[in-house]
Amino acid sequence: MPPVVSKHKATFSMLAGFVRPYKGTLCAAAIALVVTALVTLALGQGVRLLIDEGFLAGSQAALNRAVGIILLLTLLISVGTFARFYLVSWLGERVSADIRQAVFNHVIELHPSYFETNRSAEIMSRLTTDTTLLQSIVGSSLSMALRSILTFVGALVMLLVTHFYLTLMVLVAAPAVLVPILFFGRRVRDLARKTQTSVADVGCCADEAIQQIKTVQSYTCEELEKASFAKEVDVAFQVGRQRVRQRAFLIAAVITLVFGAIASLLWVGGHDVLDGKMSAGELGAFLFYAILVAFSAATLSEVLGEVQRALGSTERLMELLQVDSAIKAPASPVDAQALAPSLALQSVTFNYPSRPDQSALADLSLEIPEGQVLALVGPSGAGKSTLFELLLRFHDPQTGTIRLGGTDLRELDPKALRRQIALVSQQPVLFSGDLWHNIRYGNPSADDAAVIRAAKAAHAHEFISQLPEGYASDLGDKGVRLSGGQRQRIAIARAILKNPRVLLLDEATSALDSLSEQQVQTALERLMVGRTTVIIAHRLATVLNANSIALIDQGRLVAQGSHQQLMSASPLYCRLAELQFEAGRMRESRQH
């Protein structure tokens, strides 16, 4: 089987899996579809009766009866169309929502390194634009296609019953109609996929510029961003133009061929009526069925373009669902809660997937006993933040092991491991929403009193109380309505509420003024009691009270010991200390 056919088959198979739970609705819609198609075909016989027994026979009673039959059939078609449209549209909305939810549920579980090589804006495009297109195919286009197929086949059968010779002409003309559908349809599908990719590129370009709007404007690069966006928009337009042109060719070719065939049928059939070989009513019925065939074929050609476009979107969604996470829980994980909160790294070497030839950590070994504080110091890019990512098991090392309580992290459920750890980063991340939501992120089941206690411990309660709506105040996108120091204290309150056994602090007081730093440092020291703590230290004041200091450079452990030991044994540490003391004096002079 060719790879493309196999790929399409797999896509439809996965899509069928989402439709299967609603097979009752699908069956009801199918019944409404079949009944509507059959009643539509019966209209042709109503037309025959109207002409032969009404107009030509001159019978008013027969005319009234034929019109009554047509009106009744029309009413049945209306009821059936309502049922079909509602049921199929509901199914489309439901399946689209289920796929959107399934894709998000899958993506949110993927390992972080996946997002290093895949743009978040493109993933968002798949979740929104692609699922909307999918909804249109399941909820509208597919229904129209099935209705057209049924009508097409049924009308052909009625044509055979009405006039065999003329039907042969229709059958000869049918392949001529199918050729452009197949030829242009394949091109439309390929261009549809390119369209979705180009639209995602447009979204990425806009998202990046808007997210970094202050940087864009501070460097007066608005015109540069406008030009970049215009370029992406033009690429999307050119791809879309090609797709639309192919669809236009497809529709025009089908209409020309179909109605050309109808004109030929009228010419032949008209001569048969004049020669007495068939009645005018039979010709009318035949013409009715021929028009049904024509419109069904035209609808199929138009819908096929939408189906092909949605097929490309569906393939993009299914690709996301088929991505396997590199970080998985073992079949029988060890209970992380039962392990002692001690950490150990043994000969750990790690390269980021986006930089496979450059080691972020190289043969690194560290011991962090239970309840003790280890401070990590070193130049920027030394590998300190990478160490935090490995401790949280966002990645696995290429060689070496990382252990919690003597157990390899790969033997633990990643979620169970992360429940033991709280991370406070140098640049705290807040979510849209209020303060209740952001602090409660550390423990979603915590009550309001626990949230307030955590905020007080982080010295955040005072400024929160002064906000217009207190804890219910909306923070805006990424907490933009708070200062850097306020965001930091909210992040600390979140960690306090989590009540972890292991703390990872990426210089958690770096964004605070001297008074707030002293207050929060006191809270953190209280929090660290009895907990294993690893601190990335940029200020020497942070490391003086640590049980041990590890100096890391270029991913390697250069030296380890107390502050005094490193001052006398490590020139690099002495240089870092000198720079820190100088920076501290400058900071204090600015504050005074």
Secondary structure, DSSP 8 states (H G I E B T S, - for coil): --HHHHHHHHHHHHHHHHHGGGHHHHHHHHHHHHHHHHHHHHHHHHHHHIIIIIIITT-HHHHHHHHHHHHHHHHHHHHHHHHHHHHHHHHHHHHHHHHHHHHHHHHTTS-TTHHHHS-HHHHHHIIIIIHHHHHHIIIIIHHHHHHHHHHHHHHHHHHHHH-HHHHHHHHHHHHHHHHHHHHHHHHHHHHHHHHHHHHHHHHHHHHHHHHTHHHHHHTT-HHHHHHHHHHHHHHHHHHHHHHHHHHHHHHHHHHHHHHHHHHHHHHHHHHHHHTTSS-HHHHHHHHHHHHHHHHHHHHHHHHHHHHHHHHHHHHHHHHHHT---SS---SS-B-GGGS-S-EEEEEEEEE-TT-TTSEEEEEEEEEE-TT-EEEEE-STTSSHHHHHHHHTTSS--SEEEEEETTEEGGGB-HHHHHTTEEEE-SS----SSBHHHHHHTT-TT--HHHHHHHHHHTT-HHHHHTSTTGGG-B--GGGTTS-HHHHHHHHHHHHHHH--SEEEEESTTTTS-HHHHHHHHHHHHHHHTTSEEEEE-SSHHHHTT-SEEEEEETTEEEEEE-HHHHHHH-HHHHHHHHHHHHHHHHHHHHH-
